[in-house]
Amino acid sequence: MPMEPMLRSRFLDLANKQDALMNSVSAELGTKTSLHLVVTSFLFGSGVQTVNITLHAVHSCRPLILVTAGISLGLSMLAAVCFLLAARIKKYETLPSLQALIDFTYQQAEEQRLEQLDEAVIFDLADIVEKNKASNERVGGWIKVGGRLLLGSTAGLALSSGVMIFFLLTRPS
């Protein structure tokens, strides 16, 4: 059953807007992933520094500090893995090239060309938008898991650093 030209035009416009939205969301997720990786590397470096200071300066309560700093380092590493999984190269679906659309059009009977081309483009674009949305949701899921691990890492680092600083400031000279 052929689509009316007005309906066809509205579907095509809607599909194009959805595709642009999915590409925009993808760019935003990429930026968030990069920022989270920077924070993760900062926390990991801070955790390593806490361990180094603890090994050389703090003698009482060393096991508590090392355990909490170690947990923080482990969580940072897990968060980094999550963010790297989110940032891995993924194939975004795109419309066929203009040449492929032209070839498809000329393979059809002349009176059916425009109608079939519009419908094919609309259905292809709807499928592409769904695939890209699913890809964005997978990336967002990895970012969410990594963010939670990063939060745990931050808490562990704050605890170990706080205990270390307390013992450094209160030890006898």
Secondary structure by P-SEA (a helix, b strand, c coil): ccccaaaaaaaaaaaaaaaaaaaaaaaaaaaaaaaaaaaaaaaaaaaaaaaaaaacccccaaaaaaaaaaaaaaaaaaaaaaaaaaacbbbbbbcccaaaaaaaaaaccccaaaaaaaaaaaaaaaaaaaaaaaaaaaaaaaaaaaaaaaaaaaaaaaaaaaaaaaaaaaccc
